[in-house]
Amino acid sequence: MTSRLTISIDAMGGDNAPGIVVAGAELFLRQYPGVHLLLFGDKEQLEPLLASAPLLAAASEIFHTDEAVSMSDKPGQVLRKGRQTSMWLAIDAVKQGRAEAVVSAGNTGALMALAKFQLRTMAGIDRPALGTVWPKKIGQCVVLDVGANVEASAKQLADFAILGWAFASTVLAKSNPAIAILNIGSEELKGPDALREAAAILRDERLGLNFVGFVEGDDLTTGSADVVVTDGFTGNVALKTAEGTARLLAYYMRDAFNGSLVSRLGAFLAAGAFRKLRDRMDPSRVNGGVFLGLNGVVVKSHGGADDTGFASALDLAANLAGSEFSSKISESLVRLNSQLDQGQQADSAPENDADGDINTGITAAQRI
């Protein structure tokens, strides 16, 4: 981490902004004291909060705006009328080169629309994907898309695979990330056409990717895949289900160990083990989705994140901004598009039949 790294923050985005944003930024700076932060939001609300956050006060600048994107705003409305909102201005700081990354806990749809409009997608990418780090029994994987695109074509799924591969290579430090596609079964004939066509693209050896085929939902936490690719609808349902399950299990445990004196004594004796389990199950520990495929680092924190969760999103932004994942994506996209172009040329080229005649689509029996 270098002292020159700058991150811009939508200080008014999220259910509990700006209080949680300030607390999370202060927590983040304890680990990364050299990072400079740009806070975009209402100065009258932010300044009193910074009075109790000395690290943040010393390492940040406030850029005042009294306009903010609400969770109920429609993306189209924000695009037309939101140029002075804290979200727009925070993204603009990345566009103008004043920051290497932007973090917001605000409206996901608006953040996606504004980021795509201002930063544009990388050459060769049709749509950006929202990726997130997913805990497994051993280590972590990246899952994408988890909400940016309700549907995805075979080409877009292949793009997502490359985006995820670059993320896993740089942020998760995987030397040869194993890539899989989320499906209803591991058999090659299972699933809709887009998934099977995407699998055919990713199997091509010219891409140089470690594609391992299809995986099912339970493989997200138990399987060997480092990158799991899916459309945004399926990915978002899986993400919210996993987070809800983690919170439900935590509730059941608290309820069970508060039931009697004996159970409370048992909980006290096992407090260290339960703290470790709580930390591993806490969704806020891996909070932060990344809009991959844009010309800039954009991290989306959960709207209801606490200070630990927002600090985690800032940590992810710092790691991405300091990595070489953008160059890895560009190199792989060149290979992918070259492969697809060659495949299209092969499909459109005329074939010779057994007699050496050009195949016009008429069979030998029809010619007779």
N, C-alpha and C positions, 0 to 999 in steps of 0.2 A: 504494500500500500504506500503510495507516494503522498507527500504533503500537498501536491498540486491538485489532487482529485477534488472535484466539486460536484455536488449533487443538489439538484433543485427539488423543492418539496411543495406540493399543493397542501398548504397548511390548513386549509378550510375543508378539505375533502374527508368524508367519513362520518359515521354515526356520532362519534364522540370528539370530533375536532372542535377547536384546535388543542384541547387539553392533552389528549392521548398522543397527538403528533409531537408536541413539545416534550412530553415525558419519554416517548420512544426515542426521539432524536438525542436526548440527554443520555439515555442508556446506551445507545449506539456509540456515542463519542467516547465512552469509557473504554471501548475496545479499539476504536479507530480515532485517536485524538488528532491526527493530522488532516482529517477531511474537512473541507469547507462546505458549509450548507447555505443555500439560498432559500429563504422562507417567503412564500407568496401568500398574502392574506391580509386580514384586517389588523392593522398596527395597534389599534386600541385594545384589541383582545390579546394580541401576542406579547406585547411588551410586559404586562404584569406577570405573565406566565414565565417569561425568560428571567424575571427577577429571582425565581427559585430554581433556575437551571443554569448555573454558572458556566459549565462547559459549553453549552449551546450558545449562551450569550456571547462568549468569547470567540466562537468559531462560526458565527452566522451573520447574515445580513437580512433585514426585513425589507421586502418590496410591497408597499401598501396597495391593496385594492379592497374595496368593500363589496365586490361582487364574487359570488361563488356558485358552483354548479350543485344543485340539489340532487338527491337520490331519485327524485321523480321526474327530473327534466328529460325530455326526449333528445336524443343525439342530434337530430336535424335542427331543432331549435337552438341548441348550444352552438352548432356550427355557424348558424346565421347571426346570432346575437350575443355570443359568449366570448368575444375577443378580449374583454377586460376582466374575465373571471380568473381566479387564482389557478385553476387547472390549465387554462389556455396559456397564461403567462409562464407557468412552470415548464410546460412543454416547449414554449418558445425559447427559453433559456438554453435548452439542448440544441434546438435548431440553429440558434445564433452562435453556438460554440462557447457559451459562457459556463456550461455545465456538461459533464460527461454522462449523466443519467438523471432521470426524473422519477419520483415516487409519489403515488397518490392512493388514498383509500376511498376515493370518491366513486361516483357513478361509473360502472364498468363500461356500459355502452357509450357514454359520452367520452370517456378516456380513450376508448378504441377509435372512435370517430375523429377526435381531435388529433390524436397521435398519428393516425394514418394520413390525415389531411396535411398536417404540418411537416412531418418527417418523411413521408412517402415510404413505400416498400422498397426493399433491396431489389436490384436488377434480377429478374428471373423468378421473383416471388409474386404470385397472384394475390394472396391474402396473408396477413400475419396470423400467427397462432398464439394462443395464450397457454404457456407452459408452466408447470409447477413441479416442485420437488416432492417426491412421494416416499414416505418411509417404508422400508421392507424389514424382514426379519434380520437380514444382514445388509447393512448399508442403505443406499437410497437409489431411486431411479427418477427419471423425468417423464411426466405424462403430458401429452399435448394432442389435441386442443382441449381445453377445459372450459370453453365458453365463448370464444370469439366468433366461431363460425358454426351455425346450427347444422349445416350440411357441408360436405367436402367431396370433391371429385378425386379420381385416382391420382391425377397429377398433383393436386393440392396435398393429398395424404403423403405422397412421395416427398414433396417440399417439407412437410412437417417432420418427416423422418430425418432429413438433413439438418433442419434447425435443431431438433432434439439431439442428434449426434454431436453437433458442435457444442451444444450446452453441456452435455454429459462429458465431453472431452476436456472442456476447460473448467467449468465450475465444479463438477463432481470428480474430476481428475481420473476419468476412465481411459485407459490406454487404447482399448479397442471395443467401444460400446456395442453391446448386443441390442439390436433393434427388433421390435415385434409390433404387430398390429393387433389391436383389441378386437376380438370377434366372439361369436357365440359358440365356437368350438375350435379346436386346433387343427382339424382336418382341412386340407387344401380346398375342398369343394364347398365348405361352409361359408355362409355370409353373402351379402349383396355383391353385385358386380364390381362396384367401386373398390371394395376391399380386395377382391381377388386380382383385379387389374393392378392395383397399387403394389400388391405382393409380387406380381410378375416383374414390375419395373425394378423393385428393390433387390430382387434376386440376381439381376444382371451383374456379372463379375466386374464389368468395366467401371462400375460405381465405386468398387472397393469398400462396400459397407458390409458389416457383420450382421446380415439379416437372418433371424432365426425362425421366422414364420409367424403363425397366429398364436395368440394366448387368450385365455378366458379371464373373467373378472377376478377370480381368486388368485390368479398369477401376479396381480399387481403387487401383492405384499409377500408372496412366497416364491415367485419365479426368479429366473436368472436374467431377465431382460433389464437392460439399463435405460432403454428408451421405449416407451409404449405409445403408439400412435393411434388416434381415434378422431372422430368428428367432435365438434364442440358440444353438441347436445348430449351425446353419450358420456363424454368426459366430464361435463359439469354435473350430471346426475351421479356419476361414480364418486366424484369429489365430495359433493354435499352428503351423500350417503355415508362415506367413510368418516367425515367429520362428525356427523350426527351419531354414528355408532360409537366413536371414541368418547364423546361426551356422555352418551347413555351408560357406557360401561363405568365411567368415572362416577356417575351418579349412583349406580347400583353398589359400587364399592363403598362409597361414603355412607349410604343407607345401611348396608350390611354391618359396618363396623361401628355404627352409632346405636345399634339396637339394644345392647345390654352392657352391663359393667364388664363382663368377661370379654365381650367383643371389643369394647373400647380399650381394655388393657392389652389385648392382642394387637390392636392397631398401634398402640403406643410403643410396644416392644418391636414392632416391625416398621417403625416410622421411616427409617432410612431406605428400606426396600420400596416402600410405597411412594416416597418422594421420587426415587429413580423411575418407577413405573409411571407416575404422573407426568414426569418430564418427557418420557418417551411417547406417551399418548396425547400430549397437549398439541392440538392443531396449530396453535400460535407459534410453536417452535419452528415450523416450516412454512410460516405465513409468507405469502408473496408469490404472485404469478407474473410472468414476464411476457410481454408482447414481442415474440420473436419474429424476425423478418423485416423489421423496420430499420431505417437509417438512424439509429439511436437506441439507447437503452431506456425502456419504459417498464417500470415495475408497478404492479397493481397489488396493493395491500387489501386484505379483507376490510369491508366497511366497518364491521364491529370489532376490529382487532383491539387488543389492549396494548399497553406500552411495550411489553415483550414482543408481541406480534409485529408492531410497527418497526421496532428495532431490527427484527429479523428481516423485514422487507428492505430496510436500508442496507443491511449487511449483504443481501443478495445483489442489490444494485451496485454496491461497491466492488464486489467480486467480479461481476460482469463487466463493469466499466474498466477494470484493471486487467482484463483478459484479452485474448486474441480470437474470441469466438466469431467475430464478424468476418475476419479474413478466412477462417476455416469454412464458414458458410459460403462465401463467395467462390472459393476454390471448388467446393463440392457441387455447387449449382452449375458451374461451367460443365462439369462432367455429366451431370444429370441432363441438362438441356442438349448437350451433344448427343447423348445416348438416345433421347427422345426424337431428335431430328433425324438421326440415322434410321431409327425404327419407322418413322413416317415415310422416309424415302424408300425404304425396302417394301413397305406396304403398298405404295403407289406405283412401284416399278412393274412393268408388264412381265409376265412369266411365259416361258416357252413350254409347249406341250410335248408329248413324247415324239411327235413327228417333226419337231423343230419349228412349228408354227407359233406365232404370237397368240397367247391365250386371251381371247376376247370375252371370256365368261361363258362360252358355249361349249358344252361337253362334247366328247367324241360321239356319243350316242345321238345327240341332237344334230350334229353335223351330218350323220348318216341319214 
